[in-house]
Amino acid sequence: MTTPVLSAHVEEYLEAIHRLSRRPGGVSTMGLARQLAVKPASVTGMLRRLAALRLITYRRYHDIAFTEQGRRLAYQLIRRHRLAERLLTDLLKVPLDQAHDHACRLEHVVSPDLEIRIADALGAPSSCPHGHPINLAARDRTVSLLDAPLRRHLIISRLEDESPEVVRYLAERDLLPGTRIQITMRRPAAGTVVLTAGGQTHTLGVGLAATVRVQAPERRA
């Protein structure tokens, strides 16, 4: 099947659909409108266009889902985005809170050949600087701070929210992927999670805590 030539605008929709498909509630017109900061009517028009291109299945008031071709194209875009973030942070020393927005622009001009060259130059990284896997088929062994065990050694694996404000907030507290932490308590009444990292105690709201993914450190053989 011939791969269609897509505009950057169409590619942004494919990425947004992928991101929302991994969250509770799935993909909806209103969710896409919020994600992309556009009007619901604009989303409806684009969904019809994507359906006509056979990249998604879509009926008004029903679920939105990728076709096999749509999923493949979305995976390619996400992979290029994450490699672009690595290029920006690792080689060009772009601050992490700026990497996502820059990568959003860069990914649309990365050819398949250049993608391979970037991966080789970076040493075939397994994840982006926010902790998302480069290989989207990789098994997810992480849990959120809301579900992780208390008083156990954990490592921050991934930041689901890549917005500059959130990344900056977590970076200022050294709560980025690779950081070792322990969750000391959850306070449901207050809506907070308390954790320690590097000898410091931090309190996060449950909304933010839900977007921080952790896993237990691997045991040495």
CORMO-V682237 format. One record per residue. N is the residue number from 1. RES is the residue in one small letter. SS is DSSP state (@ for helix, = for strand, . for the rest). Layout:
((N/RES/SS) (N/RES/SS))
This chain:
((1/m/.) (2/t/.) (3/t/.) (4/p/.) (5/v/.) (6/l/.) (7/s/.) (8/a/@) (9/h/@) (10/v/@) (11/e/@) (12/e/@) (13/y/@) (14/l/@) (15/e/@) (16/a/@) (17/i/@) (18/h/@) (19/r/@) (20/l/@) (21/s/@) (22/r/.) (23/r/.) (24/p/.) (25/g/.) (26/g/.) (27/v/.) (28/s/.) (29/t/@) (30/m/@) (31/g/@) (32/l/@) (33/a/@) (34/r/@) (35/q/@) (36/l/@) (37/a/.) (38/v/.) (39/k/.) (40/p/@) (41/a/@) (42/s/@) (43/v/@) (44/t/@) (45/g/@) (46/m/@) (47/l/@) (48/r/@) (49/r/@) (50/l/@) (51/a/@) (52/a/@) (53/l/.) (54/r/.) (55/l/.) (56/i/=) (57/t/=) (58/y/.) (59/r/.) (60/r/.) (61/y/.) (62/h/.) (63/d/.) (64/i/.) (65/a/=) (66/f/=) (67/t/.) (68/e/@) (69/q/@) (70/g/@) (71/r/@) (72/r/@) (73/l/@) (74/a/@) (75/y/@) (76/q/@) (77/l/@) (78/i/@) (79/r/@) (80/r/@) (81/h/@) (82/r/@) (83/l/@) (84/a/@) (85/e/@) (86/r/@) (87/l/@) (88/l/@) (89/t/@) (90/d/@) (91/l/@) (92/l/.) (93/k/.) (94/v/.) (95/p/.) (96/l/@) (97/d/@) (98/q/@) (99/a/@) (100/h/@) (101/d/@) (102/h/@) (103/a/@) (104/c/@) (105/r/@) (106/l/@) (107/e/@) (108/h/@) (109/v/@) (110/v/.) (111/s/.) (112/p/@) (113/d/@) (114/l/@) (115/e/@) (116/i/@) (117/r/@) (118/i/@) (119/a/@) (120/d/@) (121/a/@) (122/l/.) (123/g/.) (124/a/.) (125/p/.) (126/s/.) (127/s/=) (128/c/.) (129/p/.) (130/h/.) (131/g/.) (132/h/.) (133/p/=) (134/i/.) (135/n/.) (136/l/.) (137/a/.) (138/a/.) (139/r/.) (140/d/.) (141/r/.) (142/t/.) (143/v/=) (144/s/=) (145/l/.) (146/l/.) (147/d/.) (148/a/.) (149/p/.) (150/l/.) (151/r/.) (152/r/.) (153/h/.) (154/l/=) (155/i/=) (156/i/=) (157/s/=) (158/r/=) (159/l/=) (160/e/.) (161/d/.) (162/e/.) (163/s/.) (164/p/@) (165/e/@) (166/v/@) (167/v/@) (168/r/@) (169/y/@) (170/l/@) (171/a/@) (172/e/@) (173/r/.) (174/d/.) (175/l/.) (176/l/.) (177/p/.) (178/g/.) (179/t/.) (180/r/=) (181/i/=) (182/q/=) (183/i/=) (184/t/=) (185/m/=) (186/r/=) (187/r/=) (188/p/.) (189/a/.) (190/a/.) (191/g/.) (192/t/=) (193/v/=) (194/v/=) (195/l/=) (196/t/=) (197/a/=) (198/g/.) (199/g/.) (200/q/=) (201/t/=) (202/h/=) (203/t/=) (204/l/=) (205/g/=) (206/v/@) (207/g/@) (208/l/@) (209/a/@) (210/a/.) (211/t/.) (212/v/=) (213/r/=) (214/v/=) (215/q/=) (216/a/=) (217/p/.) (218/e/.) (219/r/.) (220/r/.) (221/a/.))
